[in-house]
């Protein structure tokens, strides 16, 4: 089994006491496609910011190429 390019485990974000993203886990390997869909205010941008490293998750972890 190969190391995932992107691996997220139990990601969550809390701001002002409100859960913006709750318990998201995913794994993306070479050749995979990923779509993040949902209504306005569902936390898509917050999730993408956590996955890219622009925002530190309130809980959980993100690994890029096996590294935190």
PDB file of N, H, CA, C and O in Angstrom:
ATOM      1  N   UNK A   1       0.848  -1.184   0.000  1.00  0.00           N
ATOM      2  CA  UNK A   1       0.000   0.000   0.000  1.00  0.00           C
ATOM      3  C   UNK A   1       0.893   1.247   0.000  1.00  0.00           C
ATOM      4  O   UNK A   1       1.888   1.298   0.722  1.00  0.00           O
ATOM      5  N   UNK A   2       0.540   2.237  -0.799  1.00  0.00           N
ATOM      6  H   UNK A   2      -0.268   2.196  -1.386  1.00  0.00           H
ATOM      7  CA  UNK A   2       1.329   3.455  -0.899  1.00  0.00           C
ATOM      8  C   UNK A   2       0.874   4.483   0.135  1.00  0.00           C
ATOM      9  O   UNK A   2      -0.255   4.432   0.622  1.00  0.00           O
ATOM     10  N   UNK A   3       1.759   5.403   0.458  1.00  0.00           N
ATOM     11  H   UNK A   3       2.677   5.444   0.063  1.00  0.00           H
ATOM     12  CA  UNK A   3       1.432   6.491   1.377  1.00  0.00           C
ATOM     13  C   UNK A   3       0.494   7.465   0.676  1.00  0.00           C
ATOM     14  O   UNK A   3       0.773   7.898  -0.442  1.00  0.00           O
ATOM     15  N   UNK A   4      -0.619   7.813   1.325  1.00  0.00           N
ATOM     16  H   UNK A   4      -0.846   7.461   2.233  1.00  0.00           H
ATOM     17  CA  UNK A   4      -1.537   8.781   0.712  1.00  0.00           C
ATOM     18  C   UNK A   4      -0.850  10.132   0.498  1.00  0.00           C
ATOM     19  O   UNK A   4      -0.001  10.537   1.292  1.00  0.00           O
ATOM     20  N   UNK A   5      -1.219  10.816  -0.572  1.00  0.00           N
ATOM     21  H   UNK A   5      -1.909  10.487  -1.217  1.00  0.00           H
ATOM     22  CA  UNK A   5      -0.717  12.170  -0.803  1.00  0.00           C
ATOM     23  C   UNK A   5      -1.283  13.128   0.231  1.00  0.00           C
ATOM     24  O   UNK A   5      -0.598  14.035   0.703  1.00  0.00           O
ATOM     25  N   UNK A   6      -2.534  12.913   0.570  1.00  0.00           N
ATOM     26  H   UNK A   6      -3.090  12.177   0.186  1.00  0.00           H
ATOM     27  CA  UNK A   6      -3.230  13.743   1.555  1.00  0.00           C
ATOM     28  C   UNK A   6      -4.021  12.825   2.469  1.00  0.00           C
ATOM     29  O   UNK A   6      -4.778  11.972   2.006  1.00  0.00           O
ATOM     30  N   UNK A   7      -3.840  13.007   3.767  1.00  0.00           N
ATOM     31  H   UNK A   7      -3.225  13.701   4.142  1.00  0.00           H
ATOM     32  CA  UNK A   7      -4.526  12.159   4.739  1.00  0.00           C
ATOM     33  C   UNK A   7      -5.016  13.053   5.874  1.00  0.00           C
ATOM     34  O   UNK A   7      -4.221  13.764   6.488  1.00  0.00           O
ATOM     35  N   UNK A   8      -6.299  13.024   6.154  1.00  0.00           N
ATOM     36  H   UNK A   8      -6.945  12.446   5.655  1.00  0.00           H
ATOM     37  CA  UNK A   8      -6.878  13.817   7.238  1.00  0.00           C
ATOM     38  C   UNK A   8      -7.661  12.890   8.156  1.00  0.00           C
ATOM     39  O   UNK A   8      -8.389  12.008   7.701  1.00  0.00           O
ATOM     40  N   UNK A   9      -7.498  13.107   9.455  1.00  0.00           N
ATOM     41  H   UNK A   9      -6.906  13.824   9.824  1.00  0.00           H
ATOM     42  CA  UNK A   9      -8.158  12.246  10.425  1.00  0.00           C
ATOM     43  C   UNK A   9      -8.887  13.090  11.465  1.00  0.00           C
ATOM     44  O   UNK A   9      -8.268  13.882  12.176  1.00  0.00           O
ATOM     45  N   UNK A  10     -10.194  12.918  11.548  1.00  0.00           N
ATOM     46  H   UNK A  10     -10.697  12.275  10.970  1.00  0.00           H
ATOM     47  CA  UNK A  10     -11.046  13.583  12.542  1.00  0.00           C
ATOM     48  C   UNK A  10     -10.839  15.093  12.624  1.00  0.00           C
ATOM     49  O   UNK A  10     -10.760  15.652  13.718  1.00  0.00           O
ATOM     50  N   UNK A  11     -10.750  15.749  11.472  1.00  0.00           N
ATOM     51  H   UNK A  11     -10.814  15.295  10.583  1.00  0.00           H
ATOM     52  CA  UNK A  11     -10.560  17.201  11.436  1.00  0.00           C
ATOM     53  C   UNK A  11     -11.777  17.933  11.966  1.00  0.00           C
ATOM     54  O   UNK A  11     -12.920  17.551  11.717  1.00  0.00           O
ATOM     55  N   UNK A  12     -11.501  18.985  12.696  1.00  0.00           N
ATOM     56  H   UNK A  12     -10.573  19.295  12.898  1.00  0.00           H
ATOM     57  CA  UNK A  12     -12.582  19.823  13.180  1.00  0.00           C
ATOM     58  C   UNK A  12     -12.112  21.245  13.386  1.00  0.00           C
ATOM     59  O   UNK A  12     -10.935  21.494  13.644  1.00  0.00           O
ATOM     60  N   UNK A  13     -13.033  22.166  13.272  1.00  0.00           N
ATOM     61  H   UNK A  13     -13.990  21.964  13.062  1.00  0.00           H
ATOM     62  CA  UNK A  13     -12.747  23.573  13.504  1.00  0.00           C
ATOM     63  C   UNK A  13     -13.875  24.168  14.335  1.00  0.00           C
ATOM     64  O   UNK A  13     -15.059  23.972  14.063  1.00  0.00           O
ATOM     65  N   UNK A  14     -13.459  24.899  15.353  1.00  0.00           N
ATOM     66  H   UNK A  14     -12.497  25.059  15.575  1.00  0.00           H
ATOM     67  CA  UNK A  14     -14.412  25.581  16.222  1.00  0.00           C
ATOM     68  C   UNK A  14     -14.038  27.055  16.253  1.00  0.00           C
ATOM     69  O   UNK A  14     -12.866  27.395  16.419  1.00  0.00           O
ATOM     70  N   UNK A  15     -15.015  27.927  16.096  1.00  0.00           N
ATOM     71  H   UNK A  15     -15.967  27.652  15.962  1.00  0.00           H
ATOM     72  CA  UNK A  15     -14.797  29.372  16.192  1.00  0.00           C
ATOM     73  C   UNK A  15     -15.957  29.981  16.961  1.00  0.00           C
ATOM     74  O   UNK A  15     -17.120  29.708  16.664  1.00  0.00           O
ATOM     75  N   UNK A  16     -15.641  30.797  17.939  1.00  0.00           N
ATOM     76  H   UNK A  16     -14.697  31.018  18.181  1.00  0.00           H
ATOM     77  CA  UNK A  16     -16.671  31.443  18.773  1.00  0.00           C
ATOM     78  C   UNK A  16     -17.642  30.432  19.369  1.00  0.00           C
ATOM     79  O   UNK A  16     -18.840  30.694  19.474  1.00  0.00           O
ATOM     80  N   UNK A  17     -17.110  29.267  19.761  1.00  0.00           N
ATOM     81  H   UNK A  17     -16.137  29.053  19.676  1.00  0.00           H
ATOM     82  CA  UNK A  17     -17.935  28.229  20.376  1.00  0.00           C
ATOM     83  C   UNK A  17     -18.822  27.464  19.414  1.00  0.00           C
ATOM     84  O   UNK A  17     -19.661  26.672  19.843  1.00  0.00           O
ATOM     85  N   UNK A  18     -18.653  27.687  18.131  1.00  0.00           N
ATOM     86  H   UNK A  18     -17.971  28.331  17.782  1.00  0.00           H
ATOM     87  CA  UNK A  18     -19.498  27.047  17.111  1.00  0.00           C
ATOM     88  C   UNK A  18     -18.660  26.093  16.269  1.00  0.00           C
ATOM     89  O   UNK A  18     -17.578  26.456  15.806  1.00  0.00           O
ATOM     90  N   UNK A  19     -19.157  24.874  16.070  1.00  0.00           N
ATOM     91  H   UNK A  19     -20.036  24.579  16.446  1.00  0.00           H
ATOM     92  CA  UNK A  19     -18.473  23.899  15.218  1.00  0.00           C
ATOM     93  C   UNK A  19     -18.657  24.294  13.753  1.00  0.00           C
ATOM     94  O   UNK A  19     -19.779  24.323  13.247  1.00  0.00           O
ATOM     95  N   UNK A  20     -17.554  24.594  13.081  1.00  0.00           N
ATOM     96  H   UNK A  20     -16.643  24.570  13.491  1.00  0.00           H
ATOM     97  CA  UNK A  20     -17.608  24.930  11.660  1.00  0.00           C
ATOM     98  C   UNK A  20     -17.412  23.688  10.804  1.00  0.00           C
ATOM     99  O   UNK A  20     -18.044  23.534   9.758  1.00  0.00           O
ATOM    100  N   UNK A  21     -16.535  22.810  11.256  1.00  0.00           N
ATOM    101  H   UNK A  21     -16.022  22.935  12.105  1.00  0.00           H
ATOM    102  CA  UNK A  21     -16.273  21.517  10.610  1.00  0.00           C
ATOM    103  C   UNK A  21     -16.160  20.515  11.745  1.00  0.00           C
ATOM    104  O   UNK A  21     -15.529  20.794  12.764  1.00  0.00           O
ATOM    105  N   UNK A  22     -16.780  19.329  11.571  1.00  0.00           N
ATOM    106  H   UNK A  22     -17.293  19.102  10.743  1.00  0.00           H
ATOM    107  CA  UNK A  22     -16.778  18.347  12.647  1.00  0.00           C
ATOM    108  C   UNK A  22     -16.430  16.957  12.139  1.00  0.00           C
ATOM    109  O   UNK A  22     -17.144  16.398  11.306  1.00  0.00           O
ATOM    110  N   UNK A  23     -15.330  16.396  12.641  1.00  0.00           N
ATOM    111  H   UNK A  23     -14.750  16.850  13.317  1.00  0.00           H
ATOM    112  CA  UNK A  23     -14.938  14.996  12.449  1.00  0.00           C
ATOM    113  C   UNK A  23     -14.867  14.562  10.982  1.00  0.00           C
ATOM    114  O   UNK A  23     -15.497  13.577  10.596  1.00  0.00           O
ATOM    115  N   UNK A  24     -14.111  15.287  10.173  1.00  0.00           N
ATOM    116  H   UNK A  24     -13.599  16.087  10.486  1.00  0.00           H
ATOM    117  CA  UNK A  24     -13.923  14.920   8.764  1.00  0.00           C
ATOM    118  C   UNK A  24     -12.643  14.097   8.625  1.00  0.00           C
ATOM    119  O   UNK A  24     -11.577  14.513   9.080  1.00  0.00           O
ATOM    120  N   UNK A  25     -12.755  12.940   8.000  1.00  0.00           N
ATOM    121  H   UNK A  25     -13.621  12.603   7.630  1.00  0.00           H
ATOM    122  CA  UNK A  25     -11.602  12.091   7.704  1.00  0.00           C
ATOM    123  C   UNK A  25     -11.624  11.757   6.225  1.00  0.00           C
ATOM    124  O   UNK A  25     -12.679  11.487   5.652  1.00  0.00           O
ATOM    125  N   UNK A  26     -10.441  11.777   5.610  1.00  0.00           N
ATOM    126  H   UNK A  26      -9.583  11.996   6.076  1.00  0.00           H
ATOM    127  CA  UNK A  26     -10.335  11.404   4.197  1.00  0.00           C
ATOM    128  C   UNK A  26      -8.903  11.035   3.876  1.00  0.00           C
ATOM    129  O   UNK A  26      -7.972  11.402   4.593  1.00  0.00           O
ATOM    130  N   UNK A  27      -8.742  10.305   2.789  1.00  0.00           N
ATOM    131  H   UNK A  27      -9.499  10.007   2.206  1.00  0.00           H
ATOM    132  CA  UNK A  27      -7.426   9.906   2.315  1.00  0.00           C
ATOM    133  C   UNK A  27      -7.439   9.988   0.795  1.00  0.00           C
ATOM    134  O   UNK A  27      -8.340   9.461   0.143  1.00  0.00           O
ATOM    135  N   UNK A  28      -6.428  10.656   0.233  1.00  0.00           N
ATOM    136  H   UNK A  28      -5.696  11.085   0.762  1.00  0.00           H
ATOM    137  CA  UNK A  28      -6.341  10.838  -1.213  1.00  0.00           C
ATOM    138  C   UNK A  28      -4.997  10.296  -1.683  1.00  0.00           C
ATOM    139  O   UNK A  28      -3.948  10.716  -1.194  1.00  0.00           O
ATOM    140  N   UNK A  29      -5.029   9.367  -2.628  1.00  0.00           N
ATOM    141  H   UNK A  29      -5.881   9.026  -3.025  1.00  0.00           H
ATOM    142  CA  UNK A  29      -3.806   8.814  -3.190  1.00  0.00           C
ATOM    143  C   UNK A  29      -3.657   9.257  -4.644  1.00  0.00           C
ATOM    144  O   UNK A  29      -4.581   9.828  -5.224  1.00  0.00           O
ATOM    145  N   UNK A  30      -2.517   8.997  -5.212  1.00  0.00           N
ATOM    146  H   UNK A  30      -1.767   8.533  -4.741  1.00  0.00           H
ATOM    147  CA  UNK A  30      -2.242   9.385  -6.592  1.00  0.00           C
ATOM    148  C   UNK A  30      -3.323   8.841  -7.526  1.00  0.00           C
ATOM    149  O   UNK A  30      -3.661   7.658  -7.474  1.00  0.00           O
ATOM    150  N   UNK A  31      -3.853   9.699  -8.364  1.00  0.00           N
ATOM    151  H   UNK A  31      -3.578  10.660  -8.407  1.00  0.00           H
ATOM    152  CA  UNK A  31      -4.893   9.309  -9.315  1.00  0.00           C
ATOM    153  C   UNK A  31      -6.307   9.505  -8.816  1.00  0.00           C
ATOM    154  O   UNK A  31      -7.253   9.442  -9.602  1.00  0.00           O
ATOM    155  N   UNK A  32      -6.472   9.744  -7.509  1.00  0.00           N
ATOM    156  H   UNK A  32      -5.704   9.796  -6.871  1.00  0.00           H
ATOM    157  CA  UNK A  32      -7.811   9.988  -6.952  1.00  0.00           C
ATOM    158  C   UNK A  32      -8.300  11.375  -7.343  1.00  0.00           C
ATOM    159  O   UNK A  32      -7.509  12.270  -7.642  1.00  0.00           O
ATOM    160  N   UNK A  33      -9.603  11.530  -7.336  1.00  0.00           N
ATOM    161  H   UNK A  33     -10.245  10.802  -7.093  1.00  0.00           H
ATOM    162  CA  UNK A  33     -10.242  12.830  -7.520  1.00  0.00           C
ATOM    163  C   UNK A  33     -11.090  13.087  -6.291  1.00  0.00           C
ATOM    164  O   UNK A  33     -11.683  12.168  -5.726  1.00  0.00           O
ATOM    165  N   UNK A  34     -11.140  14.326  -5.891  1.00  0.00           N
ATOM    166  H   UNK A  34     -10.659  15.072  -6.350  1.00  0.00           H
ATOM    167  CA  UNK A  34     -11.872  14.693  -4.688  1.00  0.00           C
ATOM    168  C   UNK A  34     -12.751  15.896  -4.981  1.00  0.00           C
ATOM    169  O   UNK A  34     -12.298  16.875  -5.575  1.00  0.00           O
ATOM    170  N   UNK A  35     -13.991  15.825  -4.570  1.00  0.00           N
ATOM    171  H   UNK A  35     -14.359  15.031  -4.088  1.00  0.00           H
ATOM    172  CA  UNK A  35     -14.909  16.950  -4.702  1.00  0.00           C
ATOM    173  C   UNK A  35     -15.478  17.245  -3.320  1.00  0.00           C
ATOM    174  O   UNK A  35     -15.855  16.335  -2.583  1.00  0.00           O
ATOM    175  N   UNK A  36     -15.533  18.507  -2.986  1.00  0.00           N
ATOM    176  H   UNK A  36     -15.226  19.247  -3.585  1.00  0.00           H
ATOM    177  CA  UNK A  36     -16.127  18.930  -1.718  1.00  0.00           C
ATOM    178  C   UNK A  36     -17.335  19.783  -2.076  1.00  0.00           C
ATOM    179  O   UNK A  36     -17.203  20.873  -2.632  1.00  0.00           O
ATOM    180  N   UNK A  37     -18.506  19.268  -1.747  1.00  0.00           N
ATOM    181  H   UNK A  37     -18.612  18.382  -1.295  1.00  0.00           H
ATOM    182  CA  UNK A  37     -19.744  19.958  -2.102  1.00  0.00           C
ATOM    183  C   UNK A  37     -20.598  20.155  -0.856  1.00  0.00           C
ATOM    184  O   UNK A  37     -20.450  19.438   0.133  1.00  0.00           O
ATOM    185  N   UNK A  38     -21.476  21.120  -0.919  1.00  0.00           N
ATOM    186  H   UNK A  38     -21.596  21.702  -1.723  1.00  0.00           H
ATOM    187  CA  UNK A  38     -22.393  21.370   0.183  1.00  0.00           C
ATOM    188  C   UNK A  38     -22.979  22.761   0.058  1.00  0.00           C
ATOM    189  O   UNK A  38     -22.534  23.564  -0.762  1.00  0.00           O
ATOM    190  N   UNK A  39     -23.972  23.037   0.871  1.00  0.00           N
ATOM    191  H   UNK A  39     -24.334  22.385   1.537  1.00  0.00           H
ATOM    192  CA  UNK A  39     -24.630  24.349   0.810  1.00  0.00           C
ATOM    193  C   UNK A  39     -23.737  25.448   1.373  1.00  0.00           C
ATOM    194  O   UNK A  39     -22.730  25.174   2.026  1.00  0.00           O
ATOM    195  N   UNK A  40     -24.118  26.686   1.114  1.00  0.00           N
ATOM    196  H   UNK A  40     -24.936  26.908   0.584  1.00  0.00           H
ATOM    197  CA  UNK A  40     -23.409  27.841   1.672  1.00  0.00           C
ATOM    198  C   UNK A  40     -23.348  27.710   3.191  1.00  0.00           C
ATOM    199  O   UNK A  40     -24.333  27.350   3.836  1.00  0.00           O
ATOM    200  N   UNK A  41     -22.170  28.011   3.751  1.00  0.00           N
ATOM    201  H   UNK A  41     -21.371  28.303   3.226  1.00  0.00           H
ATOM    202  CA  UNK A  41     -22.017  27.972   5.200  1.00  0.00           C
ATOM    203  C   UNK A  41     -21.790  26.600   5.782  1.00  0.00           C
ATOM    204  O   UNK A  41     -21.815  26.440   7.003  1.00  0.00           O
ATOM    205  N   UNK A  42     -21.565  25.588   4.933  1.00  0.00           N
ATOM    206  H   UNK A  42     -21.544  25.719   3.941  1.00  0.00           H
ATOM    207  CA  UNK A  42     -21.390  24.221   5.416  1.00  0.00           C
ATOM    208  C   UNK A  42     -19.973  23.940   5.908  1.00  0.00           C
ATOM    209  O   UNK A  42     -19.741  22.915   6.549  1.00  0.00           O
ATOM    210  N   UNK A  43     -19.012  24.837   5.619  1.00  0.00           N
ATOM    211  H   UNK A  43     -19.200  25.669   5.098  1.00  0.00           H
ATOM    212  CA  UNK A  43     -17.644  24.642   6.079  1.00  0.00           C
ATOM    213  C   UNK A  43     -16.666  24.191   5.014  1.00  0.00           C
ATOM    214  O   UNK A  43     -15.561  23.754   5.337  1.00  0.00           O
ATOM    215  N   UNK A  44     -17.049  24.288   3.750  1.00  0.00           N
ATOM    216  H   UNK A  44     -17.947  24.643   3.488  1.00  0.00           H
ATOM    217  CA  UNK A  44     -16.171  23.842   2.650  1.00  0.00           C
ATOM    218  C   UNK A  44     -14.865  24.622   2.599  1.00  0.00           C
ATOM    219  O   UNK A  44     -13.794  24.028   2.481  1.00  0.00           O
ATOM    220  N   UNK A  45     -14.939  25.919   2.686  1.00  0.00           N
ATOM    221  H   UNK A  45     -15.809  26.402   2.782  1.00  0.00           H
ATOM    222  CA  UNK A  45     -13.727  26.747   2.628  1.00  0.00           C
ATOM    223  C   UNK A  45     -12.863  26.514   3.857  1.00  0.00           C
ATOM    224  O   UNK A  45     -11.640  26.440   3.744  1.00  0.00           O
ATOM    225  N   UNK A  46     -13.468  26.400   5.012  1.00  0.00           N
ATOM    226  H   UNK A  46     -14.462  26.461   5.105  1.00  0.00           H
ATOM    227  CA  UNK A  46     -12.713  26.121   6.231  1.00  0.00           C
ATOM    228  C   UNK A  46     -12.000  24.779   6.106  1.00  0.00           C
ATOM    229  O   UNK A  46     -10.834  24.663   6.485  1.00  0.00           O
ATOM    230  N   UNK A  47     -12.679  23.773   5.586  1.00  0.00           N
ATOM    231  H   UNK A  47     -13.626  23.867   5.279  1.00  0.00           H
ATOM    232  CA  UNK A  47     -12.065  22.460   5.374  1.00  0.00           C
ATOM    233  C   UNK A  47     -10.882  22.564   4.416  1.00  0.00           C
ATOM    234  O   UNK A  47      -9.812  22.022   4.693  1.00  0.00           O
ATOM    235  N   UNK A  48     -11.062  23.249   3.303  1.00  0.00           N
ATOM    236  H   UNK A  48     -11.931  23.689   3.078  1.00  0.00           H
ATOM    237  CA  UNK A  48      -9.972  23.406   2.336  1.00  0.00           C
ATOM    238  C   UNK A  48      -8.783  24.146   2.949  1.00  0.00           C
ATOM    239  O   UNK A  48      -7.633  23.802   2.675  1.00  0.00           O
ATOM    240  N   UNK A  49      -9.046  25.140   3.762  1.00  0.00           N
ATOM    241  H   UNK A  49      -9.980  25.420   3.985  1.00  0.00           H
ATOM    242  CA  UNK A  49      -7.958  25.873   4.427  1.00  0.00           C
ATOM    243  C   UNK A  49      -7.197  24.969   5.390  1.00  0.00           C
ATOM    244  O   UNK A  49      -5.974  25.070   5.497  1.00  0.00           O
ATOM    245  N   UNK A  50      -7.907  24.088   6.091  1.00  0.00           N
ATOM    246  H   UNK A  50      -8.900  24.007   6.004  1.00  0.00           H
ATOM    247  CA  UNK A  50      -7.222  23.147   6.978  1.00  0.00           C
ATOM    248  C   UNK A  50      -6.406  22.133   6.177  1.00  0.00           C
ATOM    249  O   UNK A  50      -5.276  21.813   6.546  1.00  0.00           O
ATOM    250  N   UNK A  51      -6.973  21.633   5.092  1.00  0.00           N
ATOM    251  H   UNK A  51      -7.891  21.893   4.792  1.00  0.00           H
ATOM    252  CA  UNK A  51      -6.271  20.644   4.266  1.00  0.00           C
ATOM    253  C   UNK A  51      -5.020  21.230   3.626  1.00  0.00           C
ATOM    254  O   UNK A  51      -4.032  20.523   3.434  1.00  0.00           O
ATOM    255  N   UNK A  52      -5.056  22.522   3.296  1.00  0.00           N
ATOM    256  H   UNK A  52      -5.860  23.096   3.452  1.00  0.00           H
ATOM    257  CA  UNK A  52      -3.917  23.159   2.641  1.00  0.00           C
ATOM    258  C   UNK A  52      -2.858  23.651   3.623  1.00  0.00           C
ATOM    259  O   UNK A  52      -1.759  24.027   3.215  1.00  0.00           O
ATOM    260  N   UNK A  53      -3.184  23.649   4.912  1.00  0.00           N
ATOM    261  H   UNK A  53      -4.077  23.343   5.243  1.00  0.00           H
ATOM    262  CA  UNK A  53      -2.245  24.134   5.913  1.00  0.00           C
ATOM    263  C   UNK A  53      -2.383  25.613   6.211  1.00  0.00           C
ATOM    264  O   UNK A  53      -1.614  26.153   7.006  1.00  0.00           O
ATOM    265  N   UNK A  54      -3.339  26.276   5.596  1.00  0.00           N
ATOM    266  H   UNK A  54      -3.964  25.837   4.951  1.00  0.00           H
ATOM    267  CA  UNK A  54      -3.551  27.709   5.841  1.00  0.00           C
ATOM    268  C   UNK A  54      -4.213  27.971   7.194  1.00  0.00           C
ATOM    269  O   UNK A  54      -4.102  29.066   7.744  1.00  0.00           O
ATOM    270  N   UNK A  55      -4.904  26.957   7.727  1.00  0.00           N
ATOM    271  H   UNK A  55      -4.995  26.067   7.280  1.00  0.00           H
ATOM    272  CA  UNK A  55      -5.617  27.088   8.993  1.00  0.00           C
ATOM    273  C   UNK A  55      -5.334  25.850   9.832  1.00  0.00           C
ATOM    274  O   UNK A  55      -5.466  24.723   9.356  1.00  0.00           O
ATOM    275  N   UNK A  56      -4.946  26.068  11.077  1.00  0.00           N
ATOM    276  H   UNK A  56      -4.839  26.984  11.463  1.00  0.00           H
ATOM    277  CA  UNK A  56      -4.696  24.939  11.973  1.00  0.00           C
ATOM    278  C   UNK A  56      -6.031  24.406  12.494  1.00  0.00           C
ATOM    279  O   UNK A  56      -6.861  25.176  12.976  1.00  0.00           O
ATOM    280  N   UNK A  57      -6.242  23.089  12.398  1.00  0.00           N
ATOM    281  H   UNK A  57      -5.568  22.463  12.006  1.00  0.00           H
ATOM    282  CA  UNK A  57      -7.489  22.512  12.903  1.00  0.00           C
ATOM    283  C   UNK A  57      -7.607  22.664  14.424  1.00  0.00           C
ATOM    284  O   UNK A  57      -6.597  22.680  15.127  1.00  0.00           O
ATOM    285  N   UNK A  58      -8.815  22.775  14.919  1.00  0.00           N
ATOM    286  H   UNK A  58      -9.635  22.762  14.348  1.00  0.00           H
ATOM    287  CA  UNK A  58      -9.041  22.789  16.362  1.00  0.00           C
ATOM    288  C   UNK A  58      -8.767  21.408  16.944  1.00  0.00           C
ATOM    289  O   UNK A  58      -8.329  21.283  18.088  1.00  0.00           O
ATOM    290  N   UNK A  59      -9.028  20.369  16.146  1.00  0.00           N
ATOM    291  H   UNK A  59      -9.384  20.471  15.217  1.00  0.00           H
ATOM    292  CA  UNK A  59      -8.688  19.004  16.526  1.00  0.00           C
ATOM    293  C   UNK A  59      -8.496  18.170  15.270  1.00  0.00           C
ATOM    294  O   UNK A  59      -8.923  18.557  14.182  1.00  0.00           O
ATOM    295  N   UNK A  60      -7.853  17.025  15.431  1.00  0.00           N
ATOM    296  H   UNK A  60      -7.507  16.711  16.314  1.00  0.00           H
ATOM    297  CA  UNK A  60      -7.525  16.164  14.297  1.00  0.00           C
ATOM    298  C   UNK A  60      -6.185  16.559  13.701  1.00  0.00           C
ATOM    299  O   UNK A  60      -5.507  17.459  14.197  1.00  0.00           O
ATOM    300  N   UNK A  61      -5.812  15.861  12.617  1.00  0.00           N
ATOM    301  H   UNK A  61      -6.363  15.129  12.214  1.00  0.00           H
ATOM    302  CA  UNK A  61      -4.541  16.154  11.966  1.00  0.00           C
ATOM    303  C   UNK A  61      -4.602  15.953  10.476  1.00  0.00           C
ATOM    304  O   UNK A  61      -5.424  15.193   9.962  1.00  0.00           O
ATOM    305  N   UNK A  62      -3.711  16.652   9.785  1.00  0.00           N
ATOM    306  H   UNK A  62      -3.044  17.269  10.202  1.00  0.00           H
ATOM    307  CA  UNK A  62      -3.580  16.562   8.331  1.00  0.00           C
ATOM    308  C   UNK A  62      -2.149  16.152   8.031  1.00  0.00           C
ATOM    309  O   UNK A  62      -1.206  16.696   8.606  1.00  0.00           O
ATOM    310  N   UNK A  63      -1.988  15.189   7.127  1.00  0.00           N
ATOM    311  H   UNK A  63      -2.753  14.747   6.660  1.00  0.00           H
ATOM    312  CA  UNK A  63      -0.664  14.791   6.664  1.00  0.00           C
ATOM    313  C   UNK A  63      -0.600  14.948   5.151  1.00  0.00           C
ATOM    314  O   UNK A  63      -1.490  14.499   4.429  1.00  0.00           O
ATOM    315  N   UNK A  64       0.446  15.579   4.691  1.00  0.00           N
ATOM    316  H   UNK A  64       1.169  15.943   5.278  1.00  0.00           H
ATOM    317  CA  UNK A  64       0.711  15.721   3.261  1.00  0.00           C
ATOM    318  C   UNK A  64       1.934  14.871   2.938  1.00  0.00           C
ATOM    319  O   UNK A  64       3.020  15.130   3.458  1.00  0.00           O
ATOM    320  N   UNK A  65       1.775  13.868   2.094  1.00  0.00           N
ATOM    321  H   UNK A  65       0.894  13.658   1.671  1.00  0.00           H
ATOM    322  CA  UNK A  65       2.879  12.979   1.769  1.00  0.00           C
ATOM    323  C   UNK A  65       3.420  12.247   2.973  1.00  0.00           C
ATOM    324  O   UNK A  65       4.611  11.939   3.026  1.00  0.00           O
ATOM    325  N   UNK A  66       2.573  11.962   3.940  1.00  0.00           N
ATOM    326  H   UNK A  66       1.605  12.213   3.897  1.00  0.00           H
ATOM    327  CA  UNK A  66       2.976  11.243   5.133  1.00  0.00           C
ATOM    328  C   UNK A  66       3.545  12.115   6.239  1.00  0.00           C
ATOM    329  O   UNK A  66       3.878  11.608   7.310  1.00  0.00           O
ATOM    330  N   UNK A  67       3.663  13.410   6.005  1.00  0.00           N
ATOM    331  H   UNK A  67       3.392  13.823   5.135  1.00  0.00           H
ATOM    332  CA  UNK A  67       4.209  14.338   6.992  1.00  0.00           C
ATOM    333  C   UNK A  67       3.143  15.276   7.514  1.00  0.00           C
ATOM    334  O   UNK A  67       2.249  15.692   6.777  1.00  0.00           O
ATOM    335  N   UNK A  68       3.240  15.604   8.782  1.00  0.00           N
ATOM    336  H   UNK A  68       3.966  15.266   9.381  1.00  0.00           H
ATOM    337  CA  UNK A  68       2.309  16.546   9.412  1.00  0.00           C
ATOM    338  C   UNK A  68       2.553  17.943   8.925  1.00  0.00           C
ATOM    339  O   UNK A  68       1.864  18.873   9.345  1.00  0.00           O
TER     340      UNK A  68
END
